Amino acid sequence: MAESDSLHSSRREKLVEHVFAGEVLRALWRAGFHEVDILRAETDASGYDIVIEVGRVSRHIQLKSSAQTAKTSRQKVNVALGAKSSGCVLWVLFNSNTMELGPFLWFGSNPGEPLPDITTFPLAKHTKGNAEGEKAERKNIRIITKAKFTKVPSITGVIEKLFGLRT
């Protein structure tokens, strides 16, 4: 991992979010969908980062990101996402040199359906230990392994997963 990856990870995360939103908007615009709302969460207490609404479909999306070369094999997801309208997790892989996005990894259901039940997935633990070095469980955070995600090669495929639209 390059030093800049760890030093600027939160900035990079925001960059990925903005580029992703822009690519979704551009693809939808080209397909004739001009009335699109994108809302950003102020906090992540409900498990999502952004909401994208196209027509009558609203998607609460938890965005995760990793460099294409990263060895990351799992993601932590808040169970509260399952209570949101069409909640889903989108793991955005990116080229760390060019910041081009893709492919994408998808965990969710069809538009209008809730997130698949994740309450039986393993509990996540806090990253830092207490005074005794024990890492407490995070009862509302579950671990989803990469194997549970579906690979989506392009932004048009992501839009199809999100909204059932072919662009």
Secondary structure, 3 states (H helix, E strand, C coil): CCHHHHHCHHHHHHHHHHHHHHHHHHHHHHCCCCCEEEEECCCCCCCCCEEEEECCEEEEEEEEEEECCCCCCEEEEEHHHHHCCCCEEEEEEECCCCCCEEEEEEECCCCCCCCCCCCCCCEEECCCCCCCCCCCEEEEEEEEEHHHCEEECCHHHHHHHHHCCCC
